[in-house]
Amino acid sequence: MTEEKKIKVFVISDHPFAPSGVGTQTRYVIESLLKTGRYQFVCFGGAVEHRDYTPQKTEQWGDDLVVFPVKGYGTQEMVRSLLIQQKPDMLWFMTDPRFYQWLWDMENEIRVHIPMVYYHVWDNFPLPKFNKPFYDSTDVVATISKVTDDIVRGVAPDVECHYVPHAVDLNIFKPLTEEQRTNMRKQQMGPDSEDKFICFWNNRNARRKMSGSLIWWFSEWAEKIGPDKVKLIMHTDPKDPNGQDLEAIIEEVKATDGRILISRNKVDPGQLAAMYNIADCTINISDAEGFGLATLESLSCGTPIIVNMTGGLQEQVTDGEEWFGIGIEPASKAVIGSQQVPYIYEDRVSKKDFHDALDRMYALSKEERRELGLKGRGHIDKNYNFEEFCNKWVELMDSIHERYGSWEDRKDYKPWQLVEVL
């Protein structure tokens, strides 16, 4: 019996084993398809610094998952070379479209052979009409949030679009028992930690993440409450070249007394889940956030959140009826932009509103915070279920391969269009 040929997917994204949100979700998609036994992957692993550019394989997946480390996200010549050598059946790529204009510039070379599937990240309105050529140059767009989905359907209504929000593995990111949580908290934070109010922040130290404002504002709030009663743990690189020098800010605001701690070492998912569990709440006040994976992980662990009501964060903190934390309405919605992105809202929260949110969360009893977080866990299980996420990607990719084909049986792609000239 001849073994059935596997569907080969060419992936361009963050390295699938990178700790970034994009890398994590890329790995989830790849693994869900690999488990069917019908798929194999060749990947450009980008967005991280590589010491070695040798192709990488894993013991678990062998030749079915090969990662080629690349600078940035690769080049047109690298794409042409892989298409010729590997003859994949489709191209799947993910992250902000700003990084892929070079890829869409060669869509006529790619789509004549294989469909392009884009897992789309976009943070905010107004409708980015400047993205329309990108959407129109893609066979299928999958969207990570309701905001992104509304945007794609508003800008390019004729493009095939599917809402596939991020998900987390509920078997890893899960609530501990109260006894486990108490013991772990004492073990990690000291014997007197049970009486402290601990906030957790897990993000890249980048400009839009508002990491400097968070330190400054939290430290001021700690002075009001009592610095010995509260603590902020920031899981990040304090010296990230794309962000602020967080250690310098901590020195400047005289917060070296332990009220703000930096966790800079990379940890595995299980350890990260433990960090969410020992916290009383998780914070994200980014001025732009496509989704916000850390707050989803936090809710999955039963820990409530304080978030800016922007991007994908708004659909996590409430389902429209119940709340699973505290949402802060932006105090300003400035229209900012660049030569590449002419306009987009930047949603900024105010110090007063942030302090008010901390006051409200602090005023809750441990039992009330726990109840809030566990309701959030139910929200995640219902609306961001990991098993459903995996099944949806398998169904979608199967459908794309069947309907669009590749190479000799490529369907539904015309490299030309009829335009009426008046």
N, C-alpha and C positions, 0 to 999 in steps of 0.2 A: 504494500500500500504506500502510495506517495504521500509524504507529509505535506499538509497544506501550507502554502506560503504565508508567512506572517505579514501583517500590515506594518510597513516601516514608516515611522513618523520622525521628521526632522524638526528638532526643537531649538529655538533661539530664545534665551531668557537668562535670568540670573542662574548661576551654577545651581543645579538641583540639590546639592548638598550644602549650599550656603545657608546661614541662619536667617537671612532676610525674609520678610513676608512673601515676596515674590518667589524667592528660591524655595521656601517651604511649600507654597501652593503648587509650584511646578512639580516638585517631588511627589506630592499627593496625587496629582493628575497622572503622572508617569506610572507610579506604582499601581494605581487602580487599574490601569490598562494592561500593565505587565501581568497582573494576577490572572487575567483571562487566558493567558497562554497564546493569544492571537496577535500580540503586538510586539514590536521591537523598536528601539529608539537610538537615534544618533543625535547628539546634542552639542550645541555651542554653549559652553558654560562660561557666562560672562559676568561682568559687574564686580569682580573681585580681583585682587592682585595675585598672580600665579608665580610661583618659583620655578615650576616645571610645566612645559607645554606638551608633555607626552600624553597621548590618549589614555583615558582612565576607564577602568571597568571595576565592577564589584564582584565579590565571590558569589553573592546571591543570584545575580542576574546574568553574569557572564557576557556573552556576545549580544544579548538582547538589550543591553544598555551600555552605550559607549559615549563618553563625554570628552569632547575636544576643548580644552581650556583655550579661551580667546581673550584678547584685549577688547574692552568695551563690549560690543555684541557681535563682533566680526566685521567682515568687509564684503563688498560685492564679489570680489574675486574668490573669496573663500566659499561663498554661497554657490557660485557657478561650479567650482571644483567639486563640492560635495554633491551637488545635483547630478553631475556626470558620473562620479565614482560610486555613489551609493544608490542612486535612483529611488529616492523615498516616494511614498505614496501621498504624503501631504506635508505641509509646513504648519507647525503650531508655534506661535510666538506670543510673548506676554510682557507687559509693563507699559509705561507711559509712551504714547505715540511720538513724543519728541525724540526718542532714541531710535526711531525706525523709518525716518523719512528716506534714508538711503535704501532701505529694503523695498519700500513702496515704489521708489523710482525705477526699480527693475521688475515690477510685478508682471509686466508683459513677458519677461523671460521665464518667470516662475509659473505663473498661472496657466500658461499654455500647456504645461505638463502636469501640474498638481494643484489642488486647491490650497488656499491660504486661510488659516483659521487663527483668529486673533482674540486672545483673552484680554479684554480691554480694561484699563485703569484710567479714570478721569475723575477729578475731585469735585467740580462745582460748575454752576451756571455762571454767566449766561450761556445759551447754546453755542458751542464752539463751531460755528459754521466753517471756519478755516480747516476743520478736521474732515469735512465732507469728502474731499478727494481721497483721503486715506480709507474711510469707511467704504466708499464706492469701489476701491481697488482691492477689496477683501471679499472672499466668498462667504465666510461666516464670521460674525462677531459674537463672542460670548461676553457678558458683562458681569462685573464683580459686585455691583450694588444697584439699588433701585435708582439712585441718582444717575449712575452711569447708563443704566438701561433707558431711562427717560431721555437722556441726552442723545444717545445713538438713534432712538426712534424719532426724535424730533429733528435731528440734523439729516439723517439719511433713511427715510421711512421704507425705501425699497430694498435695503440690505437685509439679509437674513440675520436675525438677532435673537439670542437666547439669554435669559437671566439665569446665571449660575453663580450664586454668591459663594464667597469663601466658606470654609468649614474647618473644624478642628477635630482631632480624634478624641472623642469623649472617654475612651478607655485610658488615655494618658492624662488629659486635662480633666480631672475629676475632683470632687470635694473629698477632703479627708474627714474622718470622724472628729468630733470636738476634742476627744482625748488625744488623737494623733496630732491634730493641729496645735494643741497646747504644748505637747511634748516637743514637737518640732520647732515651735516658736521659741521656747526656752533654750533649746539646744543651739539654735542658730543666732538668737538675738540676746540671750542672757536670761537669768532667772527672774528678773523684774520686768520682762518684756510684756507679760500678760496685761499689765496695767497701762501699757502705752498704746497710742493710736498710730498705727503704721500704714503709710501710703506707699504704693509701689508704682513705678514708672518704667516701662520697658519699651524703649524706642531707640532709633538711631539718633545720635546727637547731630541734627541737621537744622538749618535755619527755620524751616516751617514747623518744626516740632516744638518751638517755643521753650527750649530747655533752659535758657538763661532767665526768662521771665518766671518760669516755674520755680527756680531756686530762689530768686529774689523775693517773689510773692509768698512762697511757702515759709521762708525764713521770717518775714515780717509777721505772718499769721502765727508762727510758733512763739514769737515774742509775746503775743497777746494771750495765747493759751497757756504757755509755759514750755520752754524748750525741752525740759526733761520729760514732758508728757507725750510728745509727738515725735515722729520720725518719718523721713522720706528716703526710700531706697531707690536709686536710679541705676537701672541695669543698662549700661551704655559705655561707649568709649569717650572719656572726658576730653581727649585730645584729638577727636576726629577733625581732620582738616576742613570738612564741610560744615562744621559747627563751631560753637564757641568753646573757649577754654573754661570748662566747668569748674575746674579746681581753682582757677584764679577768681571766679565769681564767688565761690564758697568762701575763699579767704576774704574777699572784699566785703561781704555781708556779715562777716564774723560768725559763720555757721560751722566752724571747725570743732564744735563741742559734741558732735555726734548726731545732731538733729537731721543732718543730710549725709547719707552714705552713698558711695559710688561702688557698684558691683561691675567690674570691668571684664572679668574672665568669662569666656564662652562656657555655657553649661548645656547639658543634654535636656531633652524635653521633660523628662521626669523631674529633674532638679528645678527646671523652670516652673513646673506645675506646683512644686513645693513652695516656691517663692510667692506665687499667687495666693496659695492657701494660708500663709502666715500673715498676709496683709489684711487690713480692714477694708481697703478699697484700692482700686487701680485708677490712675489718672491719665487722661490724654486731652490736652488742650491745644493740639495742633491747629494752625490757621488754615490748613488744607489737608484733607485725609481721604484718600480714595476708599479705604475700608477701615483699617486699623485692626490688625490681627491680634495685638496684645490684649485689647479689651474683650475680644471674642474669647480668647483663651482664659481670661480672668473670669468671665461669666460662666464659662464651662466648668471652672473650679469652684463655682458658688460664691465668688467674691464680687460685690457690686462695684460699679464704675462711676466716675465723674468725668464727663466728656463735653467737649464743644459740640454744639448741634450743627455739625458740618459733615458733608460727604457721607460715607458709610457709617460713621459713628452714630448718626441719628437713628438709624434703623436697628441698632444694637441696644440702645438704652431704653427704647420703648417700642411696643408693637402697635402703638396707636391707641391702646386702651390702658395698659398697665405699664409701670416704669420699673426698671431693674437697676436703678442708680439715679444720678442727678444729671440732667442735661442743662447746659449753660447756653442760652441764646447769645449769638454774637452781638457785641456792643457796636461793632462797625463792620460794614461789608464794602471794603474798598475794592475798586476795580484796578487790578495791577496787570502787568504783562511784560512781554519782551518782544524782540523781533520775531522769534519763532512762535510764541503764544501771545497774540496781540492783546487779549483780554481774558480775565477770569476773576471771579470774586475771591478775595482773601478775607476770611472770616476771623476777626480778632475778638477774643473775650476781654473783659475789663478785670482789673485787679479786684475791684469791689465785688463783682459777680462771682469771681473765683473764690474769694474769701467767704462769701455767703454760702457757696456750695460746700466748702469745707466745714463751715459752722453747722450746716444742716446734717451732714454725714456724721460729724463728731457728736452731735446731740443725740443720735440714735443709740439705743442700747446694743450690746453685742448680739442679742437675740434678734433685734429688728434688722440689723445689718445682715445677719445670716439669712433671715427670711427673704430679704430683698435679693440677696445673691442666689439663693436656691430657686427663686422664681425666675431669675435670669438663666440659670442652668436649664430650666424647663423650656424657656424661650429658645435657647440654642439648640436643644434636642429637637424641638418642633420645626424650627425654621432654617437651621444651619446644620442639619444632621449629616454626619460624616459619611455614613453608609449611602444616604441618598445622593450626596455630592459625588461619590465614586460611581454609583450606578448611572447618574445623569451624564457623566462624562463618557462612560462606556457606550451608552445609548446614542449620545450625540456623535461621537467619533465613528461608530459603526454606521450610523445613518449618513454621515458626510462621505465616508468611503464608498458606500453603496450608491449614493445619488450623484456624486461628482466624479468618481473614478479617478484614474491617474494614467499618465503616459498614453499607451495605445487605446485605452477605453475612457479617456478624459471626456467629461460631459459638462454641458451648461456653461461653457465659457466661450465668448466671442472676443477675439482680439481686435474687433473693429465695432463701430457703431454708426448708425445712420443719423445724420444731422440735417435738418431742413435749413437751407440757406435762403433767406428772403431777399 
